[in-house]
């Protein structure tokens, strides 16, 4: 028993062999890790020089992705706005065709119902014209158009008054401002229904989103540049 204890004691042969095996394992690990560590040391100057380039590439990628996302959002907003205009103009034209009195005494009610059903905002202008393109009814916020020739107010929209809904939704100009406009003719072509909206109102929320994204990108870039300067300083 005493011999076994002495064999495993710190001064014994078994302990010496375990220690030798432990030292050998550490030595092998060091031999394996040493070349990798040396390669990392050799690559350190290159890695330090590549940090600014990596940050610039990162910022460019973030900016490009966000720009594409904003452009897609812009296109979707435009498509939705044009679809609403076309549907509203067509609905009013069909109502006038079915009941010509809606272009007379009941015109205001038709405009209000169409605006409500299409969930249109205050910026939208709905109008009904006679065969001479003279405005005979218009949404309340645009009463200054009453009695005026719509084709003289709208610049660049002549195909709308000639072909109606076949011309689609067009970009027009009114008083120097860009608008979207849709016109649909009644069945007997004695009346026309027009729905218009300023482009500024359509893209108002999109411009706010773009400003916010630009601000956040500038702040992010500024923070990264400060960190980079502190790293090299």
N, C-alpha and C positions, 0 to 999 in steps of 0.2 A: 504493500500500500504506500509506504513511504517512498519507495522507488518510483511508483507511478506518479506521485505528486511531484517528486523532483524532476521527473521527465517532462511534465507539463508546466513546471514553474518558469518564471521569466528568464531564468538562467539556463533552463534545460534545452535539450536538443530539439524537442518538438516545437517549442516556442521559437527557437532560432530558425527552424525550417519554415514555419508560418510567416515569420517576419521577412524571410528571404523571398517567399512567394509573393507577399504583399509588396515588397520593394520592387520585385521584378515586374508586377502588373503595372505599378505606377511608372516604372521606366518604359515599359512598352507603350503605355498610353501617351507618355510624353514624346516618344519617338514618332508615334502616329500623328499627334497634334502639332508637332513642331513645324513641319513643312507648310501646313495650312495656315498657321499663325504667321509664318514668314511671308507667305503669299499675300495675306491680308495687309501686313505692314508695307509690302512693296506696292500694293494697289491703293493704299490710303491717299497719296497725293492725287491720283486720278479720280478717286471718289470725291474728294473735297472739291476738285475743279468741276466735277459734273453736277454738283448740287445746284448751282444757279441755273444751268441749262435745264435740269429736270423741273425746277420750279416754274421756269418760263413755259416749258412744254405743258405742264399741268394747267397753268392759267389759260393758255391758248385753247386747250381741249375743253375746259369748263366754259370758256366764253363761246366757243363754236357750238357746243351742245345747247347752251341756253339760247343762243341766237336762233338756231333751227327750231327749237321748241316755241319761241315767241312768234316766229314766222308762221308756223303751222297753226298756232292759236289765232293769229291775225286772219289767215285764210278761212278758218272755220267760222269766225265771227262774221266775215263778209258773206260767206255762203248762207249762213242762217238769216242774216238781215235781208239778203236778196230773195230768199225763199218766202219770207214773211210778206214782203212787198208784192211779189207775184201772186201769192195766194189771196191776199186781201183785195188787190185790184180785180182779179178774176171773180171773186165772190161778189163784189159790188156790181160788176158788169152782168153777171148771171141774174142777180136780183132785179136789176133794171130791165133786163130782157123779159123776165117772167112777169114783172109788174111795172109798166112804164111810169106809174104814178110815184114810184120811189125816187124818180129823178126830179120830182116837182115838190109838192107839199111835204112829202115824207122823206125828203133827201137828208135832212139833219138826223133823223132817227136812223136811217141807213148808215150814215157815217159813224154815229155813236156806237151802234151795234157792232159794226165791223171793227172799229178800234178796240172795243172791249173784248170781243172774241179773239182777236189777234194779239191781245196783251201788248198793245203798242203804247209807247211812252208819249210824253207831251211834245217831243221833238218831231214826231211823225205828222205829216200833212196829208189829209185825205180830201180829194176834190172830185166833183162831178162837173163835166162840161157838156155843152150842147154840140151840135154838128159843126159849129164854127170855132170850136175849142175855147169858147167863152165860159169862164167859171160861173156856174149857177148855184153851186153849193160847195162850201169848204169848211173844214174843221175850225172850231171857234178861235183858236190861237192864231189863225192865218186869215182873218177876215179882210185884211188888206188886199187879198187876191180876188175878192168877190167882184164879178163883173169884168175882170181883165182877161185877156187872151192868154191861155196857159202856154201856148207855143211861143209867145213873145217873152214870157218870164223865164222859160227853160231854154238854155242855150245848149246845143249839141244833142238835142233829143228829138230831132225831126223824124227819125225812123219810128219812134214810139207812137206818134200821132198818125203815121201812115199805116203801120202794120199792127199796132196794138200789142197784144201779148206775144205775137210771133217775134217781135223785136227783143223780147226778153227784158231783163233789168239792165239799165244802162247807167253809166257815169255821166252826169250832166253838171252844168254850172248854173247857179242862180245867185245873182247879185255878187258875183265873184267868189262864191263859196261852192265847194264840191258837194254834190248830193248823189244819192242813189234814187232812181225813179223807175216806176213800172206803170204802164198804161194798158188798160184792157177795154176794147170797144164792145158796145152792146150789139145784140143780134141785128138790129136794123141800122146800126152805125150812126144813129142820130144822137147818141150820147157816148161819153167815154168816162171811165173811172180811173183816177190817177192816185197813186200812193207814193209819197216821197219822204225822204229822211236825210238830214245832213250827215255826211260822213264823219264829221267831228263828233257828233253825238253817238254814232255807232261805235267808234273806236275809243271813246273816252276812258272806259275802264281798262282797256288794253294798254293805252298810253301810261296810265298810272302803274300798271303792273310792270311795264318795261322800265319806267323810272326807278321803281323799287329794286328790280333785278340789277340794273346798272349800278345803283348805289351800293348794294350788297357786294357786287363783284369788285368794285373799287376798294371797299373796306377790306375785303378778303385779300386782295392783292397787296394793299398797304401793310397789313399785318404780316404777311409772308415776307415782304421786302424788309421790314424792320427786324424780323427774326433772322433773316439771312445776314443782314448787316451786323447784328449782334454776334452771330456765329463766327463770322470772319474777323470781327473786331476783337 
